[in-house]
């Protein structure tokens, strides 16, 4: 059967995008081929894309249906997703028998390998293009599985996730083409004829890749591993979080359609949804067919994967304790506004949200005069209160708590220390069943061991600790200890001193943590931009990989050499 998508068509459509992506990962400039604004889709926007009403209708049409992917090995149907905003989704997904599905996934590997790095990259870009056209639909799927507010679900779950997927494809392509396809080798032998060989160098994937999705950012965290593995020649089995299946099921469906149209086996990408309490990630992770694992989630399971999935190359993003050092500032109001937004965005349910704010007990110097520790904490609390004072604005920024565990942590935070800012309940007029809470800020003492037990543990959600330290030097010592022992996805700092800035930078270089300095405008410590910013470093306990660098893709394939007598 002739392919509906030929290599030439794919090249004409997507090669310019690939070339641009290859350029910007070298320049680290701003670029995105995926529009952030909802009005860029639908009528008058990107050709073939769904507009706002069409995307909402497409999402609504999925509710209460059976999501049949046509993949082999289906032995039943599973579901049970309930939106953090209240409604049950009622979607059923295929439950797979891995003894049937995994061999079927491997069957198409030879043809996918033979296609070569460029065709694989271009097929991946076609998948991303079709996902982009359905961004409005996916935004609702992300919103109603993660609890993100709609605009965040649209941007982070849509164009930003797609950018991260494209970034992974670009890195994967670049690493694979470092070695030429062929070489004619000739070694002089003096008076004798030279030794001659013709050599071929073929990139070959490691085997089936397993993507273990997370609840909070199913596409943003899922796409880098998915597309890095697929672009390097590996089949990909996507195991979504049981509360966030729909966004990744839609992704798998698009990928299977594109692969089939391009003449490849659709089973190169498949879904592994699970029954309640089944825990199939642990079962799949140690199967011999699984040679690559991408995981985002708890430290406990990430550590288990690293220790037990010995047959696989394991990439983990786990938990960390993100820290802000407050030494001094020349824009006090800007600092407070920036921090207030960072603490509030998506109810602190981001792996990059600051948790600990280290503030000298004797206070800090600012453009508004000297500010004591109590002043800084009170003023920050007031900034959060002002930001979230209107319920409609607060709901649009906070989203909803993703699960009852987060709510329990918010409610228990008051027992950890003196509460500087109480959390309050926010009403969501559109979704009255949504659980929405503003951040709580708790004062702790950096010299008390009992307080250390609190601030040296991750408290995922809208809970932050204002930790009083003896000095900036003490803050740097605590920062170093925190990164080394607990890890950090992000570190932030405010200082007007070049010496302090260098000292903070040295700590982050020594302990391999990504640092943001003196952010007072519209860029926040818990946001990163694809093609320019690295998400995580892979060098501290919070994550063993960075999104995205060469190390993230290079070990997903091997170069196999075939030598022939010339």
C-alpha positions in Angstrom: 0.0 0.0 0.0 1.4 3.4 -1.0 2.2 5.8 1.8 -0.1 8.8 2.1 2.9 10.7 3.5 6.0 10.4 1.4 9.5 11.4 2.6 9.5 14.2 0.0 6.2 15.6 1.3 7.5 15.4 4.9 10.7 17.1 3.9 9.0 19.9 2.0 6.7 20.5 5.0 8.9 20.1 8.0 12.6 20.3 7.0 12.6 24.1 7.5 11.2 23.7 11.0 13.8 21.1 11.8 16.6 23.3 10.5 15.4 26.3 12.6 15.2 24.1 15.7 18.8 22.9 15.1 19.9 26.5 14.8 18.2 27.8 18.0 19.4 25.0 20.2 22.9 26.3 19.3 22.1 30.0 19.7 19.7 29.6 22.6 17.6 32.4 21.3 13.8 32.7 21.8 11.8 30.8 19.2 8.6 28.8 19.0 6.7 27.5 16.0 3.7 26.9 18.2 1.6 30.0 18.9 0.8 30.6 22.6 -2.4 32.6 22.0 -5.7 30.7 21.7 -6.9 33.0 18.8 -4.0 31.8 16.7 -6.0 28.5 16.1 -9.1 27.9 14.1 -10.6 30.3 11.6 -8.0 32.8 10.5 -5.3 31.0 12.4 -3.1 28.0 11.8 -4.5 26.1 8.8 -6.5 23.0 9.7 -6.5 23.8 13.4 -9.4 23.6 15.8 -10.7 26.9 17.1 -11.9 27.4 20.6 -15.5 26.2 20.1 -14.4 23.3 17.9 -11.8 22.2 20.4 -14.3 22.3 23.3 -16.8 20.3 21.2 -14.2 17.7 20.3 -13.3 17.3 24.0 -16.9 17.1 25.0 -17.5 14.4 22.4 -14.8 12.2 24.0 -16.5 12.2 27.4 -18.3 9.0 28.3 -16.9 7.1 25.3 -14.6 4.2 24.6 -11.2 5.4 23.3 -10.3 2.6 20.9 -6.8 2.8 19.6 -6.9 -0.4 17.6 -3.8 -1.7 19.2 -3.1 -5.4 19.7 -3.3 -7.2 23.0 -6.4 -5.4 24.3 -7.9 -7.6 27.1 -10.3 -5.2 28.6 -11.2 -1.6 29.2 -10.3 0.7 32.0 -11.1 4.3 33.1 -12.2 6.3 36.1 -10.7 9.8 35.6 -12.4 12.5 37.6 -11.6 16.2 36.8 -10.1 18.2 39.7 -12.9 20.6 38.8 -15.5 18.0 39.6 -17.0 16.2 36.6 -16.2 12.6 35.8 -14.7 12.1 32.4 -16.1 8.7 31.8 -13.6 7.7 29.1 -12.6 4.1 28.8 -9.1 3.1 27.5 -7.7 -0.2 26.2 -6.0 -2.4 28.8 -3.1 -4.2 27.2 -1.7 -7.7 27.7 2.0 -6.9 27.5 2.9 -10.4 26.3 0.9 -9.6 23.2 1.5 -5.8 22.8 5.3 -5.7 23.3 6.1 -8.2 20.6 3.8 -6.3 18.3 5.5 -3.1 19.0 8.9 -4.6 18.2 7.7 -5.9 14.8 8.0 -2.5 13.1 11.4 -1.7 14.5 13.5 -2.8 11.4 11.6 -0.5 9.0 11.7 2.4 11.4 15.5 1.9 11.9 16.0 1.7 8.1 14.1 5.0 7.6 17.1 6.8 9.1 17.4 9.8 11.4 16.0 12.4 9.0 12.8 10.6 8.1 12.2 9.7 11.7 12.6 13.3 12.7 10.3 14.5 10.0 7.6 12.0 11.0 7.9 13.2 14.6 7.4 16.8 13.4 4.3 15.7 11.5 3.0 14.2 14.7 3.7 17.4 16.6 2.1 19.5 13.9 -1.2 17.5 14.1 -1.1 17.7 17.9 -0.6 21.4 17.6 -3.7 21.7 15.4 -5.7 20.1 18.2 -4.3 22.3 21.0 -7.7 23.6 22.1 -9.0 20.0 22.5 -5.8 19.0 24.3 -6.0 22.1 26.6 -9.4 20.9 28.0 -8.0 17.4 28.4 -5.0 18.7 30.3 -7.1 21.1 32.4 -9.6 18.4 33.4 -6.9 15.8 34.4 -4.3 18.0 36.0 -6.3 20.8 37.6 -4.4 23.5 35.7 -6.4 26.6 34.9 -7.5 26.7 31.2 -4.9 29.3 30.0 -2.1 27.4 31.7 -3.4 24.1 30.3 -3.5 25.7 26.9 0.0 27.1 27.0 2.0 24.6 29.1 0.0 21.6 27.9 -0.1 22.7 24.3 2.6 24.9 22.6 5.1 24.7 25.5 4.9 20.9 25.6 5.1 20.7 21.8 8.2 22.9 21.9 9.8 20.5 24.3 9.0 17.6 22.0 10.4 19.4 19.0 13.5 20.3 21.0 14.1 16.6 21.8 13.7 15.7 18.2 16.3 18.3 17.2 18.8 17.1 19.8 18.2 13.5 18.7 18.7 14.3 15.0 21.9 16.2 15.7 23.4 13.5 17.8 22.6 10.8 15.2 24.1 12.6 12.2 27.4 13.3 14.0 28.6 10.1 12.4 28.4 9.8 8.6 26.2 7.1 7.0 29.2 5.6 5.1 32.9 5.9 4.7 35.5 4.5 2.3 38.5 3.5 4.3 42.0 3.1 2.8 45.2 2.3 4.7 48.5 2.6 2.8 50.7 -0.5 2.8 53.9 0.9 1.2 54.7 -1.1 -1.9 51.7 -3.3 -1.5 48.2 -2.5 -2.4 46.4 -0.4 0.3 43.9 -2.1 2.6 40.4 -0.9 1.6 37.0 -1.3 3.3 33.6 0.2 2.8 32.0 1.1 6.1 28.4 1.7 6.9 27.3 3.3 10.2 23.7 2.7 11.2 21.9 4.2 14.2 19.9 1.6 16.0 17.6 2.1 19.0 18.0 0.3 22.2 14.6 -1.3 22.3 11.1 -0.5 23.6 11.0 2.8 25.5 8.5 3.2 28.4 7.2 6.7 29.2 5.7 6.9 32.7 3.5 9.9 32.8 2.7 12.3 35.6 -0.6 13.7 36.9 0.3 17.4 36.9 2.0 17.9 33.5 1.2 14.9 31.4 2.2 16.4 28.0 5.0 18.8 29.1 6.8 16.2 31.0 5.8 13.3 28.7 6.7 14.7 25.3 10.5 15.0 25.7 11.1 11.3 26.4 8.4 10.2 24.0 9.9 12.1 21.0 13.5 11.6 22.0 13.0 7.8 22.0 10.9 7.7 18.8 13.3 9.9 16.9 16.2 7.6 17.8 14.5 4.5 16.5 12.7 3.1 19.5 9.1 2.0 19.9 7.4 3.9 22.7 4.9 2.5 25.2 3.2 5.3 27.0 2.0 4.5 30.6 -0.1 7.5 31.7 -0.8 8.4 35.3 -4.2 6.8 36.0 -5.7 10.3 36.8 -4.3 11.9 33.6 -4.8 9.4 30.8 -6.7 11.4 28.2 -4.0 13.9 27.1 -1.5 11.1 26.4 -4.2 8.9 24.8 -4.9 11.6 22.4 -1.2 12.0 21.7 -0.8 8.2 21.1 -3.8 8.2 18.8 -2.3 11.0 16.6 1.1 9.3 16.6 -0.4 6.0 15.4 -2.3 7.7 12.6 0.8 9.5 11.3 3.0 6.5 11.5 0.5 4.5 9.5 0.1 7.2 6.9 3.9 7.4 6.5 4.1 3.7 5.8 5.3 2.5 9.2 3.8 0.2 11.8 1.4 2.2 14.0 2.3 -0.1 16.9 5.6 1.7 17.2 3.6 3.9 19.7 1.1 2.4 22.1 -0.8 3.1 25.3 -0.7 1.1 28.5 -3.6 2.3 30.7 -4.1 0.5 34.0 -6.8 -0.8 36.3 -7.2 0.9 39.7 -4.4 -0.1 42.0 -2.8 -2.3 39.4 0.6 -0.6 39.4 1.7 -1.8 36.0 4.6 0.7 35.8 6.6 -1.5 38.3 5.8 -4.6 36.3 6.6 -3.1 32.9 9.7 -1.4 34.1 11.7 -4.6 34.7 10.6 -6.5 31.6 13.5 -7.4 29.4 11.9 -5.7 26.3 11.9 -2.3 28.1 15.3 -0.7 27.4 14.6 3.0 28.1 12.4 4.5 30.8 11.4 8.1 31.2 9.7 8.9 34.5 8.4 12.0 36.3 7.1 11.7 39.8 7.9 10.8 43.4 11.5 10.3 44.6 10.6 7.0 46.1 9.5 5.4 42.8 12.2 7.2 40.9 14.8 5.7 43.2 13.2 2.3 42.8 13.4 2.5 39.0 17.1 3.5 39.1 17.9 0.6 41.4 15.7 -2.1 39.9 15.3 -1.5 36.2 18.8 -2.5 35.5 18.2 -3.6 31.9 17.0 -0.1 30.9 18.5 3.3 30.5 16.5 5.3 33.1 15.8 9.0 33.0 14.1 10.4 36.1 12.7 13.7 37.2 11.9 13.3 40.9 11.3 15.7 43.8 13.5 18.5 45.0 13.5 21.3 47.5 13.6 24.6 45.5 15.2 27.5 47.4 15.3 31.3 47.1 18.1 33.2 48.8 17.1 36.8 49.7 20.2 38.9 50.4 19.3 42.4 49.1 17.4 44.0 46.2 17.2 47.2 44.3 13.6 46.6 43.3 11.8 45.5 46.5 8.3 45.8 45.0 9.3 43.9 41.9 10.9 41.2 43.9 7.8 40.7 46.0 5.5 40.7 43.0 7.7 38.2 41.2 7.8 35.9 44.2 4.1 36.1 44.9 3.3 35.0 41.4 5.9 32.2 41.6 4.4 30.9 44.8 0.8 31.1 43.5 1.1 29.8 39.9 -0.9 26.5 39.6 -1.2 26.3 43.4 2.5 25.6 43.7 2.0 22.2 42.0 5.1 22.6 39.8 8.4 20.8 40.3 10.0 24.2 39.9 8.0 26.2 42.5 10.0 27.8 45.2 9.5 26.2 48.6 12.1 27.7 51.0 12.9 31.4 51.2 16.1 31.9 53.1 16.0 35.4 54.7 18.7 36.8 57.1 17.3 37.2 60.6 18.7 40.8 60.7 16.9 41.7 57.5 18.0 42.9 54.0 18.9 46.2 52.3 16.4 47.4 49.6 15.7 50.4 47.5 12.8 51.0 49.9 15.1 51.0 52.9 16.2 48.3 55.4 13.6 45.6 55.8 13.7 43.1 58.7 13.0 39.4 58.3 9.5 40.0 59.7 9.0 42.9 57.2 9.9 40.8 54.2 7.6 38.0 55.3 4.7 40.3 56.0 5.2 42.2 52.8 5.4 39.0 50.7 2.3 37.7 52.4 0.6 41.0 51.5 1.7 40.7 47.9 0.2 37.2 47.6 -3.0 38.4 49.2 -3.2 41.3 46.8 -2.5 39.1 43.8 -5.2 36.6 44.8 -7.7 39.0 46.4 -10.3 38.6 43.6 -11.7 35.1 43.4 -12.0 35.1 39.6 -8.4 36.2 39.1 -7.3 33.8 41.8 -9.0 30.8 40.2 -7.5 31.6 36.8 -4.0 31.6 38.4 -4.3 28.9 41.0 -6.3 26.2 39.0 -7.4 23.4 41.3 -5.6 21.1 43.7 -4.8 18.0 41.8 -5.5 15.4 44.5 -6.6 15.1 48.2 -2.9 14.7 49.3 -2.1 18.3 48.3 -5.1 19.6 50.3 -4.0 17.6 53.3 -0.5 19.1 53.2 -2.0 22.7 53.0 -4.3 22.0 56.0 -1.4 20.4 58.0 1.1 23.2 57.3 0.0 25.3 60.2 1.3 22.8 62.7 4.8 23.2 61.4 5.4 26.7 62.6 4.1 30.2 62.9 1.7 30.9 60.0 2.5 34.2 58.3 -0.1 33.8 55.6 -3.2 31.7 56.1 -4.5 29.7 53.1 -8.1 30.5 52.1 -10.7 28.8 50.1 -11.4 30.3 46.6 -14.7 29.8 44.9 -14.7 28.9 41.2 -17.9 30.2 39.8 -17.7 27.9 36.7 -16.7 24.7 38.6 -18.1 24.9 42.2 -16.8 21.4 43.0 -13.2 22.5 42.4 -10.9 22.5 45.4 -8.9 25.8 45.2 -6.6 27.1 48.0 -4.3 30.1 48.2 -0.7 29.6 49.3 0.2 29.3 53.0 3.5 30.8 54.2 5.0 29.4 57.4 7.8 31.0 59.4 10.6 28.6 60.4 14.0 29.0 62.2 17.1 27.9 60.3 18.9 27.1 63.5 16.3 24.7 65.0 16.6 21.0 64.0 12.9 20.4 64.4 12.2 23.1 61.9 14.8 21.6 59.6 12.8 18.4 59.3 10.0 20.5 57.7 12.0 22.7 55.3 14.4 19.9 54.2 11.4 17.8 53.0 9.5 18.5 49.9 6.0 19.8 50.7 4.4 19.6 47.2 1.6 22.2 46.7 0.9 25.8 47.8 3.1 25.6 51.0 6.2 27.8 51.4 8.6 28.3 54.3 10.2 31.6 55.2 13.3 30.4 56.9 15.2 32.8 59.2 19.0 32.4 58.9 21.8 34.0 60.8 23.4 35.6 57.7 23.7 35.3 53.9 26.7 33.0 54.5 24.5 30.8 56.5 21.9 30.9 53.8 24.5 29.7 51.3 25.6 26.9 53.6 22.0 25.8 53.9 21.4 26.1 50.2 24.4 23.9 49.5 23.2 21.3 51.9 19.7 21.4 50.5 20.8 20.8 46.9 23.3 18.2 47.8 21.0 16.2 50.1 17.5 16.8 48.6 18.1 18.2 45.1 16.6 21.2 43.5 15.1 21.8 40.1 15.4 25.6 40.5 17.3 28.0 42.7 16.6 31.7 42.8 18.5 34.6 44.5 18.2 38.3 45.1 21.3 40.4 45.8 22.9 43.7 44.8 26.3 42.5 45.8 28.6 41.1 43.1 30.5 39.1 45.7 27.3 37.5 47.0 26.2 36.8 43.4 29.5 35.0 42.7 29.2 33.0 45.9 25.7 31.9 45.0 26.7 31.0 41.5 29.6 29.0 42.9 27.3 26.9 45.1 25.0 26.2 42.1 27.9 25.3 39.9 29.4 23.0 42.5 26.1 21.3 43.2 24.7 21.4 39.6 21.6 23.4 40.1 19.9 25.9 37.6 20.0 29.4 39.0 17.9 32.5 38.3 19.1 35.9 39.7 17.2 39.0 40.5 14.0 38.2 38.6 11.6 41.2 39.1 9.7 41.3 35.8 7.6 38.9 33.8 10.0 35.9 33.9 9.6 33.6 36.9 11.9 31.1 38.5 9.4 28.3 37.9 9.2 28.8 34.1 11.6 27.6 31.5 11.6 28.1 27.7 12.3 25.3 25.3 15.3 25.7 23.0 16.9 28.1 25.5 16.5 27.0 29.1 17.5 23.7 30.6 14.9 22.1 32.8 16.8 20.4 35.6 20.5 19.6 35.3 20.8 15.9 35.9 23.5 16.7 38.4 21.7 16.7 41.8 19.2 14.3 43.4 16.1 16.1 42.0 16.7 14.6 38.5 19.3 12.5 36.7 18.6 14.1 33.3 18.1 17.6 31.9 15.4 18.6 29.4 16.9 18.8 27.0 20.6 18.3 26.3 22.7 15.9 24.3 23.0 13.5 27.2 19.2 13.2 27.2 19.2 11.6 23.7 22.6 10.2 23.0 22.2 7.0 25.1 18.9 6.1 23.5 20.6 4.7 20.4 23.8 3.0 19.4 25.8 3.3 16.1 26.3 -0.2 14.6 29.1 -0.5 12.1 29.0 -2.8 9.1 32.4 -3.3 7.3 32.7 -4.7 3.8 35.8 -5.6 1.7 36.1 -2.9 -0.9 
